[in-house]
């Protein structure tokens, strides 16, 4: 997470930055669960659709590594490889935890679920 990337998009108002990051944290956590549930059902296309949406949001807050894992998830689905999708979801989870901790630290809380 790099708040300066977000500031270039929405401006320097700290309240807006904090609100956006809190919303991102909440939404990304839900999308993470959606990707895992879709994968468990064998619906790789749904995992890819969610990853595609999350990729743009991640880039907007400077979470480039997280966005790249979204690209990998999409690529695994395009290749029709559910085993690879599962591997990428595990790697995504590790990066998500890192990004979530950075957001928690920036916001000064751990209320993101």
C-alpha positions as CSV (number, residue, x, y, z in Angstrom):
1,X,0.0,0.0,0.0
2,X,1.3,3.4,-1.0
3,X,-1.0,6.2,0.1
4,X,0.8,8.6,-2.2
5,X,-0.5,6.7,-5.2
6,X,-4.1,7.2,-3.9
7,X,-3.4,10.9,-3.2
8,X,-2.5,11.4,-6.9
9,X,-5.9,10.1,-7.8
10,X,-8.2,11.6,-5.1
11,X,-6.2,14.5,-3.7
12,X,-4.6,15.3,-0.4
13,X,-7.6,15.3,1.8
14,X,-6.6,13.0,4.6
15,X,-10.2,12.1,5.6
16,X,-10.9,11.0,2.0
17,X,-7.7,9.0,1.9
18,X,-8.6,7.2,5.1
19,X,-12.2,6.6,4.0
20,X,-11.1,5.2,0.7
21,X,-8.5,2.9,2.4
22,X,-11.1,1.7,4.9
23,X,-13.6,0.9,2.1
24,X,-10.9,-0.8,0.1
25,X,-10.0,-3.0,3.1
26,X,-13.6,-4.0,3.6
27,X,-14.3,-4.6,0.0
28,X,-11.1,-6.5,-0.7
29,X,-11.7,-8.8,2.2
30,X,-15.2,-9.6,0.9
31,X,-13.8,-10.1,-2.7
32,X,-11.1,-12.4,-1.3
33,X,-13.8,-14.6,0.2
34,X,-15.7,-14.5,-3.0
35,X,-12.7,-15.7,-5.0
36,X,-12.1,-18.6,-2.6
37,X,-15.8,-19.6,-2.6
38,X,-16.0,-19.6,-6.4
39,X,-12.8,-21.6,-6.7
40,X,-14.1,-24.2,-4.2
41,X,-17.3,-24.5,-6.4
42,X,-15.1,-25.0,-9.5
43,X,-16.2,-21.6,-10.9
44,X,-12.8,-20.3,-11.9
45,X,-14.4,-17.7,-14.2
46,X,-16.1,-16.1,-11.2
47,X,-12.8,-16.0,-9.3
48,X,-11.2,-14.3,-12.4
49,X,-14.1,-11.8,-12.6
50,X,-13.7,-10.8,-9.0
51,X,-9.9,-10.6,-9.3
52,X,-10.3,-8.3,-12.3
53,X,-12.3,-5.9,-10.3
54,X,-10.0,-6.1,-7.3
55,X,-6.9,-5.5,-9.5
56,X,-7.9,-2.0,-10.4
57,X,-8.7,-1.0,-6.8
58,X,-5.4,-2.5,-5.6
59,X,-3.5,-0.4,-8.2
60,X,-5.3,2.7,-7.1
61,X,-4.0,2.4,-3.5
62,X,-0.5,1.4,-4.7
63,X,-0.8,-2.3,-3.8
64,X,1.0,-3.3,-7.0
65,X,2.0,-6.8,-5.8
66,X,-1.6,-7.6,-4.9
67,X,-2.7,-6.4,-8.3
68,X,-0.2,-8.7,-9.9
69,X,-1.5,-11.6,-8.0
70,X,-4.9,-10.7,-9.4
71,X,-3.4,-10.8,-12.9
72,X,-2.0,-14.3,-12.1
73,X,-5.4,-15.5,-11.0
74,X,-7.0,-14.3,-14.2
75,X,-4.2,-16.0,-16.2
76,X,-4.7,-19.3,-14.4
77,X,-8.4,-19.2,-15.2
78,X,-7.7,-18.3,-18.9
79,X,-5.4,-21.3,-19.1
80,X,-8.2,-23.5,-17.6
81,X,-5.9,-24.5,-14.7
82,X,-7.8,-24.7,-11.5
83,X,-4.8,-26.2,-9.6
84,X,-2.8,-23.2,-10.6
85,X,-5.7,-20.9,-9.6
86,X,-5.6,-22.5,-6.1
87,X,-1.9,-21.9,-5.8
88,X,-2.3,-18.3,-6.9
89,X,-5.1,-17.8,-4.3
90,X,-2.7,-19.0,-1.6
91,X,-0.1,-16.5,-2.7
92,X,-2.7,-13.8,-3.0
93,X,-3.7,-14.5,0.6
94,X,-0.2,-14.0,1.8
95,X,0.1,-10.7,0.0
96,X,-3.4,-9.6,1.1
97,X,-2.4,-10.1,4.8
98,X,0.7,-7.9,4.2
99,X,-1.4,-5.2,2.5
100,X,-4.1,-5.4,5.2
101,X,-1.6,-5.0,7.9
102,X,-0.2,-1.9,6.1
103,X,-3.7,-0.4,5.8
104,X,-4.5,-1.3,9.5
105,X,-1.2,0.5,10.5
106,X,-2.0,3.5,8.4
107,X,-5.5,3.8,9.8
108,X,-4.3,3.0,13.3
109,X,-6.7,0.1,13.8
110,X,-7.2,-3.6,13.1
111,X,-10.9,-3.4,12.5
112,X,-10.8,-4.7,8.9
113,X,-11.9,-8.3,9.6
